[in-house]
């Protein structure tokens, strides 16, 4: 089973960026732990700060992978193009946010992508990615 974790803008700074909100662990370190925790899953990871690169990646894997876990960062709240890209592919997408976006500023309460995703996991820290893998491995 092939799963891509796709992280959007500023998530390359996890571990350094607002640790009170996003924690102190880098995604690279956490990704290695995920690989050990889910040895039977062929896990891939890609991060970009560029909206078009995220869309290109969705197109690239979105007809062949078994699942995509997408944390689109701030593009969640702004990107019609990501909404359309998720709608255009056949691979199921699970939306993940590390923080609880509903406990934060109002502009984070609206997601333009949730309607095209299987579901939304928000507020469980990095564990949300593991929860999404758990869902995808049981449902595809
Ligand atoms: C985030 C929440 C977004 O509102 C924010 O812009 C991010 C990270 C999260 O994982 O909690 O960059 O997606």
Backbone and ligand atoms as CSV (ligand in chain L), in Angstrom:
chain,resi,resn,atom,element,x,y,z
A,1,UNK,N,N,0.832,-1.200,0.000
A,1,UNK,CA,C,0.000,0.000,0.000
A,1,UNK,C,C,0.870,1.255,0.000
A,2,UNK,N,N,0.550,2.158,-0.923
A,2,UNK,CA,C,1.369,3.384,-1.083
A,2,UNK,C,C,0.600,4.595,-0.553
A,3,UNK,N,N,1.215,5.312,0.373
A,3,UNK,CA,C,0.590,6.511,0.936
A,3,UNK,C,C,1.585,7.663,0.861
A,4,UNK,N,N,1.096,8.812,0.401
A,4,UNK,CA,C,1.912,10.033,0.382
A,4,UNK,C,C,1.454,10.969,1.491
A,5,UNK,N,N,2.415,11.463,2.256
A,5,UNK,CA,C,2.148,12.584,3.167
A,5,UNK,C,C,2.622,13.844,2.461
A,6,UNK,N,N,1.687,14.775,2.277
A,6,UNK,CA,C,1.965,15.994,1.522
A,6,UNK,C,C,1.780,17.195,2.454
A,7,UNK,N,N,2.867,17.864,2.740
A,7,UNK,CA,C,2.825,19.023,3.636
A,7,UNK,C,C,3.033,20.312,2.859
A,8,UNK,N,N,2.247,21.322,3.212
A,8,UNK,CA,C,2.311,22.598,2.517
A,8,UNK,C,C,3.180,23.632,3.224
A,9,UNK,N,N,2.889,24.901,2.981
A,9,UNK,CA,C,3.784,25.994,3.358
A,9,UNK,C,C,4.078,26.084,4.855
A,10,UNK,N,N,5.329,26.373,5.121
A,10,UNK,CA,C,5.878,26.611,6.466
A,10,UNK,C,C,6.022,25.347,7.302
A,11,UNK,N,N,5.556,24.223,6.781
A,11,UNK,CA,C,5.648,22.988,7.563
A,11,UNK,C,C,7.047,22.377,7.489
A,12,UNK,N,N,7.890,22.923,6.610
A,12,UNK,CA,C,9.315,22.559,6.637
A,12,UNK,C,C,9.979,23.063,7.920
A,13,UNK,N,N,9.348,24.005,8.600
A,13,UNK,CA,C,9.942,24.579,9.812
A,13,UNK,C,C,9.427,23.921,11.093
A,14,UNK,N,N,8.716,22.788,10.960
A,14,UNK,CA,C,8.220,22.110,12.168
A,14,UNK,C,C,9.384,21.790,13.091
A,15,UNK,N,N,9.161,22.038,14.372
A,15,UNK,CA,C,10.239,21.849,15.349
A,15,UNK,C,C,10.839,23.185,15.753
A,16,UNK,N,N,10.866,24.114,14.797
A,16,UNK,CA,C,11.393,25.456,15.064
A,16,UNK,C,C,10.267,26.479,15.113
A,17,UNK,N,N,9.224,26.208,14.308
A,17,UNK,CA,C,8.153,27.176,14.109
A,17,UNK,C,C,7.136,27.098,15.253
A,18,UNK,N,N,6.910,28.205,15.939
A,18,UNK,CA,C,5.880,28.273,16.993
A,18,UNK,C,C,5.733,26.940,17.745
A,19,UNK,N,N,6.779,26.536,18.490
A,19,UNK,CA,C,6.724,25.212,19.133
A,19,UNK,C,C,5.551,25.036,20.090
A,20,UNK,N,N,5.062,26.159,20.653
A,20,UNK,CA,C,3.892,26.067,21.546
A,20,UNK,C,C,2.639,25.607,20.810
A,21,UNK,N,N,2.602,25.848,19.496
A,21,UNK,CA,C,1.446,25.444,18.682
A,21,UNK,C,C,1.716,24.117,17.973
A,22,UNK,N,N,2.936,23.984,17.410
A,22,UNK,CA,C,3.204,22.855,16.512
A,22,UNK,C,C,4.182,21.819,17.072
A,23,UNK,N,N,4.674,22.037,18.317
A,23,UNK,CA,C,5.576,21.053,18.917
A,23,UNK,C,C,7.035,21.286,18.566
A,24,UNK,N,N,7.882,20.423,19.101
A,24,UNK,CA,C,9.332,20.631,18.984
A,24,UNK,C,C,10.000,19.614,18.059
A,25,UNK,N,N,9.220,18.731,17.473
A,25,UNK,CA,C,9.810,17.682,16.639
A,25,UNK,C,C,9.788,18.076,15.165
A,26,UNK,N,N,10.894,17.825,14.465
A,26,UNK,CA,C,10.903,18.087,13.017
A,26,UNK,C,C,10.102,16.988,12.314
A,27,UNK,N,N,9.584,17.301,11.119
A,27,UNK,CA,C,8.793,16.287,10.432
A,27,UNK,C,C,9.674,15.137,9.959
A,28,UNK,N,N,10.923,15.438,9.647
A,28,UNK,CA,C,11.834,14.383,9.171
A,28,UNK,C,C,12.005,13.309,10.251
A,29,UNK,N,N,12.185,13.754,11.503
A,29,UNK,CA,C,12.340,12.812,12.624
A,29,UNK,C,C,11.038,12.038,12.826
A,30,UNK,N,N,9.916,12.754,12.791
A,30,UNK,CA,C,8.622,12.086,13.001
A,30,UNK,C,C,8.331,11.099,11.862
A,31,UNK,N,N,8.720,11.465,10.649
A,31,UNK,CA,C,8.459,10.596,9.491
A,31,UNK,C,C,9.190,9.254,9.652
A,32,UNK,N,N,10.414,9.287,10.161
A,32,UNK,CA,C,11.164,8.030,10.392
A,32,UNK,C,C,10.423,7.163,11.412
A,33,UNK,N,N,9.860,7.809,12.443
A,33,UNK,CA,C,9.090,7.051,13.449
A,33,UNK,C,C,7.850,6.413,12.812
A,34,UNK,N,N,7.195,7.176,11.909
A,34,UNK,CA,C,6.018,6.633,11.226
A,34,UNK,C,C,6.391,5.410,10.393
A,35,UNK,N,N,7.543,5.481,9.722
A,35,UNK,CA,C,7.979,4.352,8.890
A,35,UNK,C,C,8.204,3.095,9.740
A,36,UNK,N,N,8.748,3.307,10.956
A,36,UNK,CA,C,8.971,2.170,11.856
A,36,UNK,C,C,7.635,1.632,12.398
A,37,UNK,N,N,6.694,2.536,12.611
A,37,UNK,CA,C,5.401,2.163,13.188
A,37,UNK,C,C,4.491,1.454,12.179
A,38,UNK,N,N,4.679,1.798,10.895
A,38,UNK,CA,C,3.826,1.197,9.844
A,38,UNK,C,C,4.719,0.540,8.783
A,39,UNK,N,N,5.434,-0.543,9.169
A,39,UNK,CA,C,6.426,-1.135,8.253
A,39,UNK,C,C,5.816,-1.708,6.983
A,40,UNK,N,N,4.534,-2.046,7.023
A,40,UNK,CA,C,3.936,-2.669,5.829
A,40,UNK,C,C,3.447,-1.608,4.834
A,41,UNK,N,N,3.518,-0.329,5.211
A,41,UNK,CA,C,3.043,0.740,4.315
A,41,UNK,C,C,4.243,1.368,3.607
A,42,UNK,N,N,4.099,1.552,2.302
A,42,UNK,CA,C,5.134,2.239,1.516
A,42,UNK,C,C,4.840,3.743,1.631
A,43,UNK,N,N,5.489,4.361,2.630
A,43,UNK,CA,C,5.193,5.759,2.967
A,43,UNK,C,C,6.120,6.709,2.219
A,44,UNK,N,N,5.536,7.711,1.615
A,44,UNK,CA,C,6.320,8.745,0.909
A,44,UNK,C,C,6.022,10.093,1.559
A,45,UNK,N,N,6.984,11.016,1.425
A,45,UNK,CA,C,6.797,12.333,2.035
A,45,UNK,C,C,7.287,13.419,1.071
A,46,UNK,N,N,6.465,14.458,0.926
A,46,UNK,CA,C,6.853,15.599,0.086
A,46,UNK,C,C,6.351,16.865,0.761
A,47,UNK,N,N,7.190,17.901,0.761
A,47,UNK,CA,C,6.771,19.198,1.321
A,47,UNK,C,C,7.124,20.279,0.324
A,48,UNK,N,N,6.217,21.252,0.187
A,48,UNK,CA,C,6.542,22.416,-0.636
A,48,UNK,C,C,5.850,23.649,-0.082
A,49,UNK,N,N,6.506,24.768,-0.257
A,49,UNK,CA,C,5.904,26.056,0.108
A,49,UNK,C,C,5.157,26.675,-1.070
A,50,UNK,N,N,5.175,25.969,-2.203
A,50,UNK,CA,C,4.653,26.522,-3.457
A,50,UNK,C,C,3.343,25.809,-3.826
A,51,UNK,N,N,2.282,26.576,-3.950
A,51,UNK,CA,C,0.954,25.997,-4.203
A,51,UNK,C,C,0.945,25.094,-5.443
A,52,UNK,N,N,1.522,25.568,-6.535
A,52,UNK,CA,C,1.527,24.799,-7.786
A,52,UNK,C,C,2.279,23.490,-7.663
A,53,UNK,N,N,3.316,23.469,-6.832
A,53,UNK,CA,C,4.067,22.216,-6.644
A,53,UNK,C,C,3.230,21.195,-5.878
A,54,UNK,N,N,2.419,21.670,-4.952
A,54,UNK,CA,C,1.511,20.751,-4.236
A,54,UNK,C,C,0.495,20.165,-5.214
A,55,UNK,N,N,-0.002,21.014,-6.107
A,55,UNK,CA,C,-0.980,20.553,-7.109
A,55,UNK,C,C,-0.321,19.555,-8.064
A,56,UNK,N,N,0.894,19.867,-8.513
A,56,UNK,CA,C,1.607,18.920,-9.387
A,56,UNK,C,C,1.777,17.566,-8.713
A,57,UNK,N,N,2.088,17.565,-7.419
A,57,UNK,CA,C,2.292,16.311,-6.695
A,57,UNK,C,C,0.977,15.535,-6.581
A,58,UNK,N,N,-0.124,16.246,-6.329
A,58,UNK,CA,C,-1.433,15.572,-6.288
A,58,UNK,C,C,-1.726,14.895,-7.622
A,59,UNK,N,N,-1.438,15.603,-8.715
A,59,UNK,CA,C,-1.665,15.026,-10.052
A,59,UNK,C,C,-0.765,13.812,-10.283
A,60,UNK,N,N,0.485,13.924,-9.817
A,60,UNK,CA,C,1.479,12.871,-10.070
A,60,UNK,C,C,1.090,11.544,-9.402
A,61,UNK,N,N,0.620,11.619,-8.155
A,61,UNK,CA,C,0.373,10.362,-7.429
A,61,UNK,C,C,-1.123,10.035,-7.321
A,62,UNK,N,N,-1.972,10.979,-7.709
A,62,UNK,CA,C,-3.396,10.905,-7.386
A,62,UNK,C,C,-4.217,9.920,-8.178
A,63,UNK,N,N,-3.566,9.150,-9.094
A,63,UNK,CA,C,-4.296,8.098,-9.802
A,63,UNK,C,C,-3.659,6.735,-9.552
A,64,UNK,N,N,-2.602,6.698,-8.743
A,64,UNK,CA,C,-1.899,5.427,-8.538
A,64,UNK,C,C,-1.698,5.086,-7.061
A,65,UNK,N,N,-1.553,6.075,-6.187
A,65,UNK,CA,C,-1.347,5.774,-4.773
A,65,UNK,C,C,-2.682,5.368,-4.135
A,66,UNK,N,N,-2.558,4.727,-2.951
A,66,UNK,CA,C,-3.760,4.272,-2.241
A,66,UNK,C,C,-4.329,5.339,-1.307
A,67,UNK,N,N,-3.516,6.306,-0.956
A,67,UNK,CA,C,-4.009,7.367,-0.080
A,67,UNK,C,C,-3.040,8.537,-0.044
A,68,UNK,N,N,-3.606,9.703,0.221
A,68,UNK,CA,C,-2.803,10.916,0.392
A,68,UNK,C,C,-3.247,11.570,1.692
A,69,UNK,N,N,-2.263,11.953,2.512
A,69,UNK,CA,C,-2.540,12.689,3.750
A,69,UNK,C,C,-2.036,14.102,3.509
A,70,UNK,N,N,-2.958,15.046,3.512
A,70,UNK,CA,C,-2.617,16.412,3.099
A,70,UNK,C,C,-2.770,17.392,4.255
A,71,UNK,N,N,-1.656,18.012,4.612
A,71,UNK,CA,C,-1.720,19.191,5.478
A,71,UNK,C,C,-1.324,20.357,4.581
A,72,UNK,N,N,-2.317,21.075,4.104
A,72,UNK,CA,C,-2.065,22.140,3.130
A,72,UNK,C,C,-1.669,23.454,3.800
A,73,UNK,N,N,-1.478,23.420,5.139
A,73,UNK,CA,C,-1.077,24.651,5.833
A,73,UNK,C,C,-2.069,25.759,5.526
A,74,UNK,N,N,-1.573,26.969,5.351
A,74,UNK,CA,C,-2.448,28.124,5.149
A,74,UNK,C,C,-3.219,28.061,3.826
A,75,UNK,N,N,-2.718,27.284,2.852
A,75,UNK,CA,C,-3.473,27.163,1.584
A,75,UNK,C,C,-4.834,26.500,1.798
A,76,UNK,N,N,-4.958,25.769,2.919
A,76,UNK,CA,C,-6.253,25.178,3.294
A,76,UNK,C,C,-7.368,26.219,3.229
A,77,UNK,N,N,-7.024,27.407,3.686
A,77,UNK,CA,C,-8.040,28.439,3.896
A,77,UNK,C,C,-8.223,29.359,2.682
A,78,UNK,N,N,-7.407,29.136,1.648
A,78,UNK,CA,C,-7.418,30.087,0.521
A,78,UNK,C,C,-7.512,29.444,-0.859
A,79,UNK,N,N,-7.201,28.147,-0.973
A,79,UNK,CA,C,-6.889,27.642,-2.316
A,79,UNK,C,C,-8.041,26.900,-3.008
A,80,UNK,N,N,-8.682,27.579,-3.930
A,80,UNK,CA,C,-9.662,26.933,-4.807
A,80,UNK,C,C,-8.938,25.921,-5.700
A,81,UNK,N,N,-7.706,26.233,-6.073
A,81,UNK,CA,C,-6.946,25.334,-6.958
A,81,UNK,C,C,-6.675,23.987,-6.283
A,82,UNK,N,N,-6.387,23.988,-4.985
A,82,UNK,CA,C,-6.191,22.712,-4.270
A,82,UNK,C,C,-7.519,21.960,-4.155
A,83,UNK,N,N,-8.581,22.680,-3.881
A,83,UNK,CA,C,-9.923,22.071,-3.855
A,83,UNK,C,C,-10.188,21.348,-5.176
A,84,UNK,N,N,-9.922,22.020,-6.277
A,84,UNK,CA,C,-10.179,21.437,-7.596
A,84,UNK,C,C,-9.257,20.252,-7.879
A,85,UNK,N,N,-7.998,20.365,-7.449
A,85,UNK,CA,C,-7.038,19.269,-7.697
A,85,UNK,C,C,-7.448,18.014,-6.944
A,86,UNK,N,N,-7.907,18.168,-5.698
A,86,UNK,CA,C,-8.334,16.997,-4.915
A,86,UNK,C,C,-9.573,16.379,-5.570
A,87,UNK,N,N,-10.442,17.251,-6.090
A,87,UNK,CA,C,-11.641,16.762,-6.774
A,87,UNK,C,C,-11.329,16.065,-8.083
A,88,UNK,N,N,-10.178,16.376,-8.673
A,88,UNK,CA,C,-9.836,15.836,-9.993
A,88,UNK,C,C,-9.192,14.455,-9.927
A,89,UNK,N,N,-8.652,14.086,-8.762
A,89,UNK,CA,C,-7.907,12.822,-8.663
A,89,UNK,C,C,-8.805,11.730,-8.070
A,90,UNK,N,N,-8.318,10.486,-8.174
A,90,UNK,CA,C,-9.135,9.368,-7.672
A,90,UNK,C,C,-8.644,8.839,-6.316
A,91,UNK,N,N,-7.405,9.103,-5.966
A,91,UNK,CA,C,-6.871,8.644,-4.674
A,91,UNK,C,C,-7.551,9.394,-3.533
A,92,UNK,N,N,-8.013,8.670,-2.485
A,92,UNK,CA,C,-8.636,9.378,-1.358
A,92,UNK,C,C,-7.632,10.240,-0.599
A,93,UNK,N,N,-8.105,11.418,-0.210
A,93,UNK,CA,C,-7.255,12.380,0.503
A,93,UNK,C,C,-7.836,12.599,1.902
A,94,UNK,N,N,-6.976,12.512,2.908
A,94,UNK,CA,C,-7.365,12.834,4.287
A,94,UNK,C,C,-6.696,14.151,4.665
A,95,UNK,N,N,-7.502,15.094,5.123
A,95,UNK,CA,C,-6.984,16.414,5.530
A,95,UNK,C,C,-6.533,16.346,6.988
A,96,UNK,N,N,-5.328,16.788,7.237
A,96,UNK,CA,C,-4.787,16.784,8.611
A,96,UNK,C,C,-4.290,18.179,8.970
A,97,UNK,N,N,-4.580,18.590,10.202
A,97,UNK,CA,C,-3.945,19.776,10.797
A,97,UNK,C,C,-3.391,19.397,12.156
A,98,UNK,N,N,-2.210,19.886,12.428
A,98,UNK,CA,C,-1.545,19.572,13.695
A,98,UNK,C,C,-2.273,20.264,14.850
A,99,UNK,N,N,-2.562,21.528,14.660
A,99,UNK,CA,C,-3.270,22.298,15.683
A,99,UNK,C,C,-4.777,22.127,15.497
A,100,UNK,N,N,-5.527,22.510,16.518
A,100,UNK,CA,C,-6.999,22.516,16.394
A,100,UNK,C,C,-7.383,23.848,15.756
A,101,UNK,N,N,-7.634,23.809,14.446
A,101,UNK,CA,C,-7.873,25.071,13.726
A,101,UNK,C,C,-9.131,25.787,14.243
A,102,UNK,N,N,-10.059,25.044,14.840
A,102,UNK,CA,C,-11.301,25.664,15.335
A,102,UNK,C,C,-11.110,26.367,16.675
A,103,UNK,N,N,-9.976,26.131,17.314
A,103,UNK,CA,C,-9.671,26.815,18.575
A,103,UNK,C,C,-8.782,28.027,18.319
A,104,UNK,N,N,-8.571,28.343,17.041
A,104,UNK,CA,C,-7.640,29.428,16.692
A,104,UNK,C,C,-8.393,30.569,15.988
A,105,UNK,N,N,-7.670,31.432,15.305
A,105,UNK,CA,C,-8.281,32.606,14.672
A,105,UNK,C,C,-9.418,32.176,13.739
A,106,UNK,N,N,-10.381,33.075,13.584
A,106,UNK,CA,C,-11.553,32.734,12.774
A,106,UNK,C,C,-11.203,32.417,11.319
A,107,UNK,N,N,-10.157,33.069,10.783
A,107,UNK,CA,C,-9.833,32.807,9.379
A,107,UNK,C,C,-9.371,31.366,9.155
A,108,UNK,N,N,-9.018,30.660,10.251
A,108,UNK,CA,C,-8.625,29.247,10.107
A,108,UNK,C,C,-9.823,28.297,10.212
A,109,UNK,N,N,-11.004,28.840,10.502
A,109,UNK,CA,C,-12.168,27.971,10.689
A,109,UNK,C,C,-12.743,27.502,9.363
A,110,UNK,N,N,-12.371,28.186,8.277
A,110,UNK,CA,C,-12.897,27.800,6.966
A,110,UNK,C,C,-11.831,27.040,6.180
A,111,UNK,N,N,-12.206,25.854,5.732
A,111,UNK,CA,C,-11.318,25.091,4.855
A,111,UNK,C,C,-11.967,24.981,3.491
A,112,UNK,N,N,-11.206,25.296,2.441
A,112,UNK,CA,C,-11.735,25.154,1.082
A,112,UNK,C,C,-11.553,23.740,0.553
A,113,UNK,N,N,-10.864,22.896,1.330
A,113,UNK,CA,C,-10.553,21.559,0.789
A,113,UNK,C,C,-11.338,20.420,1.446
A,114,UNK,N,N,-11.890,20.659,2.651
A,114,UNK,CA,C,-12.530,19.550,3.390
A,114,UNK,C,C,-13.599,18.846,2.561
A,115,UNK,N,N,-14.388,19.615,1.818
A,115,UNK,CA,C,-15.507,19.023,1.073
A,115,UNK,C,C,-15.027,18.004,0.046
A,116,UNK,N,N,-13.791,18.114,-0.403
A,116,UNK,CA,C,-13.263,17.175,-1.403
A,116,UNK,C,C,-12.449,16.054,-0.759
A,117,UNK,N,N,-12.282,16.127,0.572
A,117,UNK,CA,C,-11.485,15.111,1.268
A,117,UNK,C,C,-12.399,14.067,1.889
A,118,UNK,N,N,-11.809,12.909,2.235
A,118,UNK,CA,C,-12.559,11.866,2.928
A,118,UNK,C,C,-13.014,12.365,4.283
A,119,UNK,N,N,-12.152,13.095,4.942
A,119,UNK,CA,C,-12.460,13.593,6.276
A,119,UNK,C,C,-11.329,14.456,6.777
A,120,UNK,N,N,-11.496,14.912,7.993
A,120,UNK,CA,C,-10.597,15.924,8.568
A,120,UNK,C,C,-10.163,15.493,9.964
A,121,UNK,N,N,-8.861,15.567,10.205
A,121,UNK,CA,C,-8.307,15.294,11.534
A,121,UNK,C,C,-7.586,16.569,11.962
A,122,UNK,N,N,-7.993,17.152,13.069
A,122,UNK,CA,C,-7.398,18.428,13.467
A,122,UNK,C,C,-7.225,18.490,14.977
A,123,UNK,N,N,-6.042,18.905,15.427
A,123,UNK,CA,C,-5.859,19.181,16.849
A,123,UNK,C,C,-5.171,18.093,17.646
A,124,UNK,N,N,-4.725,17.029,16.991
A,124,UNK,CA,C,-4.098,15.929,17.724
A,124,UNK,C,C,-2.574,15.940,17.584
A,125,UNK,N,N,-2.026,17.078,17.197
A,125,UNK,CA,C,-0.576,17.155,17.020
A,125,UNK,C,C,-0.135,16.278,15.862
A,126,UNK,N,N,1.132,15.882,15.883
A,126,UNK,CA,C,1.654,15.044,14.798
A,126,UNK,C,C,0.955,13.685,14.743
A,127,UNK,N,N,0.390,13.272,15.874
A,127,UNK,CA,C,-0.336,11.988,15.916
A,127,UNK,C,C,-1.456,11.931,14.869
A,128,UNK,N,N,-1.946,13.089,14.442
A,128,UNK,CA,C,-2.985,13.122,13.413
A,128,UNK,C,C,-2.561,12.409,12.131
A,129,UNK,N,N,-1.270,12.474,11.789
A,129,UNK,CA,C,-0.794,11.782,10.580
A,129,UNK,C,C,-0.916,10.263,10.764
A,130,UNK,N,N,-0.577,9.781,11.974
A,130,UNK,CA,C,-0.686,8.333,12.254
A,130,UNK,C,C,-2.159,7.913,12.221
A,131,UNK,N,N,-3.022,8.772,12.749
A,131,UNK,CA,C,-4.457,8.459,12.729
A,131,UNK,C,C,-4.951,8.334,11.290
A,132,UNK,N,N,-4.464,9.214,10.424
A,132,UNK,CA,C,-4.867,9.181,9.011
A,132,UNK,C,C,-4.360,7.904,8.335
A,133,UNK,N,N,-3.142,7.496,8.652
A,133,UNK,CA,C,-2.623,6.236,8.087
A,133,UNK,C,C,-3.499,5.079,8.561
A,134,UNK,N,N,-3.865,5.120,9.859
A,134,UNK,CA,C,-4.738,4.077,10.413
A,134,UNK,C,C,-6.040,3.986,9.639
A,135,UNK,N,N,-6.631,5.131,9.318
A,135,UNK,CA,C,-7.866,5.139,8.531
A,135,UNK,C,C,-7.623,4.544,7.134
A,136,UNK,N,N,-6.602,5.050,6.465
A,136,UNK,CA,C,-6.368,4.644,5.063
A,136,UNK,C,C,-6.031,3.156,4.965
A,137,UNK,N,N,-5.277,2.634,5.913
A,137,UNK,CA,C,-4.904,1.214,5.830
A,137,UNK,C,C,-6.130,0.325,6.077
A,138,UNK,N,N,-7.102,0.835,6.803
A,138,UNK,CA,C,-8.303,0.047,7.059
A,138,UNK,C,C,-9.399,0.211,6.019
A,139,UNK,N,N,-9.257,1.178,5.125
A,139,UNK,CA,C,-10.383,1.520,4.235
A,139,UNK,C,C,-10.038,1.638,2.760
A,140,UNK,N,N,-8.981,0.981,2.306
A,140,UNK,CA,C,-8.802,1.088,0.846
A,140,UNK,C,C,-8.355,-0.225,0.236
L,1,LIG,C1,C,-1.979,24.031,10.065
L,1,LIG,C2,C,-3.066,25.047,10.429
L,1,LIG,C3,C,-3.107,26.183,9.417
L,1,LIG,O1,O,-4.106,27.126,9.771
L,1,LIG,C4,C,-1.771,26.895,9.373
L,1,LIG,O2,O,-1.776,27.899,8.389
L,1,LIG,C5,C,-0.624,25.971,9.182
L,1,LIG,C6,C,-0.634,24.703,9.902
L,1,LIG,C7,C,-1.848,22.927,11.127
L,1,LIG,O3,O,-1.240,21.906,10.818
L,1,LIG,O4,O,-2.294,23.105,12.266
L,1,LIG,O5,O,0.343,26.300,8.520
L,1,LIG,O6,O,-2.344,23.414,8.842
